[in-house]
C-alpha cells in the first residue's frame, strides 16, 4: 500500500508539471485532502484551469506521458463532466490519482471540498445531492425490477437489482441524516439502527427463496424510510404488494 510520503511526492510532481505548463493558469486540490479531512488511504485529486481554446485532452495526454515515465502510472479512464475532463490513474501501491482540467472561465468549486492553490477561481457552483423523492423513486423501481427478475428466473440480474435497492435505501437514510449519499460515503456514519435496517438485504446465494428473502428485507428497510420521511401511502402499498 502506498505511503503518505509517496502520495505527497506525486502531488508535488503534478504541481510542478502544472507550474511549468504555460497553458495552466489556476490549480486546486479537491476531495477529502483539500481541508485535511482525508486519511492515509485517501486518493489524490487535483484540478486545473487552462487558457481558453486549449483542449483538455492535449494537456492530459502530455502529462500522462510524464506520469507513466516517472511513476509507471496506469491510465484507467477519462470521465467527462462538462466543462471538466477527469483522467484517472492507478499508481504503484494502489494510489489513485485524479487529474482534471477545465477552461479558466469555468474553473470553480463544485463542492466545499476545494482548496485553491494558485491562480483565480470563479464563483462556486455546488452540485446538489439527489432529492429524497428521486432516490426513493429509484429504490422502488429497483425493487420492482428485482421481483420481475426473480419471476423470470434471471438470478444474477435479480441479485444486481436487490443490491441497488439496498444502495438506494441506504442513500435515503444518509440524506435524512445530512450525510454524503453518493458512493456510500456516508453509510458507515449512519446510526446502527438505520444501517441494520438494510443488512438483511445482502444476498447470500442465488437460490430463489434467498433472493425473495433479501428482496423482502430490502423492502422492509424502504418501508421504514417511508414511515420516517414519506407521506405517500400509495408508495408503501406498492412496496407491500411486491412481497405480497
C-alpha positions as CSV (number, residue, x, y, z in Angstrom):
1,X,0.0,0.0,0.0
2,X,1.3,3.5,-0.8
3,X,2.5,5.8,2.0
4,X,1.6,9.3,2.7
5,X,5.1,10.4,1.7
6,X,4.7,8.7,-1.7
7,X,1.4,10.4,-2.3
8,X,3.0,13.7,-1.3
9,X,5.8,13.2,-3.9
10,X,3.2,12.6,-6.6
11,X,1.3,15.6,-5.6
12,X,4.4,17.8,-5.8
13,X,5.3,16.4,-9.1
14,X,1.9,17.1,-10.7
15,X,2.0,20.6,-9.3
16,X,5.5,21.0,-10.9
17,X,4.0,19.9,-14.2
18,X,1.3,22.5,-13.9
19,X,3.8,25.2,-12.9
20,X,6.0,24.5,-16.0
21,X,3.0,24.4,-18.4
22,X,2.1,27.9,-19.8
23,X,-1.4,26.7,-20.7
24,X,-2.3,26.3,-17.0
25,X,-3.5,29.4,-15.1
26,X,-5.0,28.0,-11.9
27,X,-4.9,24.9,-9.7
28,X,-6.7,23.5,-6.7
29,X,-6.9,20.4,-4.6
30,X,-10.3,18.8,-4.2
31,X,-11.8,15.9,-2.3
32,X,-11.1,14.8,1.2
33,X,-7.5,16.1,1.3
34,X,-8.4,19.7,0.4
35,X,-9.2,20.7,4.0
36,X,-7.5,17.9,6.0
37,X,-10.4,15.6,6.1
38,X,-8.7,12.7,4.4
39,X,-6.6,9.9,5.9
40,X,-3.5,7.9,4.9
41,X,-5.6,5.9,2.3
42,X,-7.2,8.9,0.6
43,X,-6.6,9.3,-3.1
44,X,-5.1,12.4,-4.7
45,X,-7.4,14.7,-6.6
46,X,-6.0,17.8,-8.3
47,X,-7.9,20.1,-10.8
48,X,-6.6,22.9,-13.1
49,X,-7.9,25.8,-15.0
50,X,-6.4,26.3,-18.5
51,X,-6.4,29.1,-21.1
52,X,-9.3,29.3,-23.4
53,X,-9.1,27.2,-26.6
54,X,-6.8,24.6,-25.2
55,X,-8.1,21.1,-25.5
56,X,-8.1,19.4,-22.1
57,X,-7.1,16.1,-23.6
58,X,-3.9,17.7,-25.1
59,X,-2.7,18.7,-21.7
60,X,-3.7,15.4,-20.1
61,X,-2.0,13.4,-22.8
62,X,1.2,15.4,-22.3
63,X,1.1,14.9,-18.5
64,X,0.2,11.2,-18.9
65,X,3.5,10.6,-20.7
66,X,5.3,12.2,-17.7
67,X,3.4,10.3,-15.1
68,X,3.9,7.0,-16.9
69,X,7.6,7.6,-17.2
70,X,8.1,8.8,-13.7
71,X,5.7,6.7,-11.7
72,X,4.7,3.8,-14.0
73,X,1.1,5.2,-13.8
74,X,-1.7,3.3,-15.5
75,X,-4.3,5.4,-17.2
76,X,-7.6,3.8,-16.3
77,X,-10.2,6.0,-18.0
78,X,-11.4,9.6,-18.7
79,X,-14.6,11.0,-17.2
80,X,-16.2,13.9,-19.0
81,X,-18.2,16.1,-16.6
82,X,-18.7,19.2,-18.6
83,X,-16.8,21.5,-18.5
84,X,-14.1,19.4,-16.9
85,X,-12.3,16.3,-18.1
86,X,-11.1,13.9,-15.4
87,X,-8.3,11.5,-16.0
88,X,-8.0,8.7,-13.5
89,X,-4.7,6.9,-12.8
90,X,-3.6,4.0,-10.7
91,X,0.0,4.0,-9.4
92,X,2.1,1.5,-7.6
93,X,0.8,0.7,-4.1
94,X,-2.8,1.3,-5.3
95,X,-2.5,5.1,-5.2
96,X,-5.4,6.6,-7.2
97,X,-4.6,10.0,-8.8
98,X,-7.3,12.0,-10.4
99,X,-6.3,15.0,-12.6
100,X,-8.9,17.2,-14.1
101,X,-8.8,20.1,-16.4
102,X,-11.4,22.8,-17.2
103,X,-11.4,26.1,-19.1
104,X,-10.3,29.0,-16.9
105,X,-13.7,30.8,-17.5
106,X,-15.5,27.8,-15.9
107,X,-12.9,26.8,-13.3
108,X,-14.7,26.8,-10.0
109,X,-15.5,24.7,-6.9
110,X,-18.4,22.3,-7.3
111,X,-18.3,21.3,-3.6
112,X,-17.0,22.7,-0.3
113,X,-14.0,20.3,-0.6
114,X,-12.0,22.7,-2.8
115,X,-8.7,24.4,-1.9
116,X,-7.3,27.0,-4.4
117,X,-3.5,26.5,-4.7
118,X,-2.7,29.2,-7.2
119,X,-4.4,31.4,-9.8
120,X,-8.0,32.5,-9.6
121,X,-11.4,30.7,-9.5
122,X,-14.9,31.7,-10.4
123,X,-17.9,31.8,-8.1
124,X,-18.6,28.3,-6.8
125,X,-21.5,26.2,-8.1
126,X,-22.0,23.3,-5.7
127,X,-23.5,20.2,-7.2
128,X,-26.6,19.4,-5.1
129,X,-27.3,15.9,-3.8
130,X,-30.2,14.0,-5.3
131,X,-33.6,14.7,-3.7
132,X,-35.2,12.1,-1.4
133,X,-38.1,11.8,-3.9
134,X,-35.7,11.0,-6.8
135,X,-33.8,8.5,-4.7
136,X,-36.9,6.8,-3.3
137,X,-38.3,6.6,-6.8
138,X,-35.2,4.7,-8.0
139,X,-35.3,2.4,-4.9
140,X,-38.9,1.5,-5.7
141,X,-38.0,0.7,-9.3
142,X,-35.1,-1.5,-8.3
143,X,-37.5,-3.4,-6.0
144,X,-39.9,-3.8,-8.9
145,X,-37.2,-4.9,-11.3
146,X,-35.8,-7.4,-8.7
147,X,-39.2,-9.0,-8.3
148,X,-39.7,-9.4,-12.1
149,X,-36.2,-10.9,-12.4
150,X,-37.0,-13.5,-9.8
151,X,-40.2,-14.4,-11.6
152,X,-38.2,-14.7,-14.8
153,X,-35.5,-16.8,-13.1
154,X,-32.9,-14.2,-14.0
155,X,-31.0,-14.8,-10.8
156,X,-27.8,-12.8,-11.4
157,X,-29.9,-9.8,-12.6
158,X,-32.1,-10.2,-9.5
159,X,-29.1,-10.0,-7.3
160,X,-27.9,-6.9,-9.1
161,X,-31.3,-5.2,-8.6
162,X,-31.6,-6.1,-4.9
163,X,-28.1,-4.7,-4.3
164,X,-29.1,-1.5,-6.0
165,X,-32.3,-1.4,-3.9
166,X,-30.1,-1.6,-0.8
167,X,-27.7,1.1,-2.0
168,X,-30.6,3.5,-2.8
169,X,-32.3,2.7,0.5
170,X,-29.2,3.5,2.5
171,X,-28.7,6.7,0.4
172,X,-32.2,7.7,1.7
173,X,-31.0,7.2,5.2
174,X,-27.9,9.2,4.5
175,X,-29.9,12.1,3.1
176,X,-32.2,12.0,6.1
177,X,-29.1,12.5,8.4
178,X,-27.5,15.0,6.0
179,X,-24.6,12.6,5.3
180,X,-22.9,12.2,1.8
181,X,-25.2,9.9,-0.2
182,X,-23.1,9.2,-3.3
183,X,-20.7,6.1,-3.5
184,X,-22.0,5.1,0.0
185,X,-19.6,7.6,1.6
186,X,-22.0,8.3,4.5
187,X,-23.2,4.8,5.2
188,X,-20.5,3.9,7.8
189,X,-21.6,7.0,9.7
190,X,-25.2,6.1,9.9
191,X,-26.7,5.3,13.3
192,X,-26.7,1.5,13.8
193,X,-30.5,1.1,13.6
194,X,-30.6,2.8,10.2
195,X,-27.7,0.7,8.8
196,X,-29.0,-2.5,10.3
197,X,-32.4,-2.0,8.7
198,X,-30.8,-2.9,5.3
199,X,-28.3,-5.6,6.4
200,X,-30.8,-8.3,5.7
201,X,-30.9,-7.2,2.0
202,X,-27.5,-8.6,1.4
203,X,-27.9,-11.6,-1.0
204,X,-26.2,-14.7,0.3
205,X,-26.9,-17.1,-2.6
206,X,-28.8,-17.2,-5.9
207,X,-31.4,-19.6,-4.6
208,X,-34.9,-18.2,-5.5
209,X,-36.1,-18.4,-1.9
210,X,-32.9,-16.5,-0.7
211,X,-33.5,-13.8,-3.4
212,X,-37.1,-13.3,-2.2
213,X,-35.9,-13.2,1.4
214,X,-33.3,-10.5,0.6
215,X,-35.8,-8.5,-1.5
216,X,-38.3,-8.6,1.3
217,X,-35.7,-7.4,3.8
218,X,-34.8,-4.5,1.4
219,X,-38.4,-3.6,1.0
220,X,-38.9,-3.6,4.8
221,X,-36.0,-1.2,5.0
222,X,-37.6,1.0,2.4
223,X,-40.9,1.0,4.2
224,X,-39.1,2.1,7.3
225,X,-37.6,5.0,5.4
226,X,-41.1,5.8,4.1
227,X,-42.5,5.8,7.6
228,X,-39.8,8.2,8.7
229,X,-39.9,10.6,5.8
230,X,-42.6,10.0,3.2
231,X,-46.3,11.0,3.1
232,X,-47.4,8.9,0.1
233,X,-49.3,5.9,1.3
234,X,-49.6,4.7,-2.3
235,X,-45.8,4.1,-2.4
236,X,-46.0,2.0,0.8
237,X,-48.8,0.0,-0.7
238,X,-46.9,-0.7,-4.0
239,X,-43.9,-1.9,-2.0
240,X,-46.0,-4.2,0.2
241,X,-47.6,-5.8,-2.9
242,X,-44.1,-6.7,-4.3
243,X,-43.6,-9.2,-1.4
244,X,-47.3,-9.9,-1.0
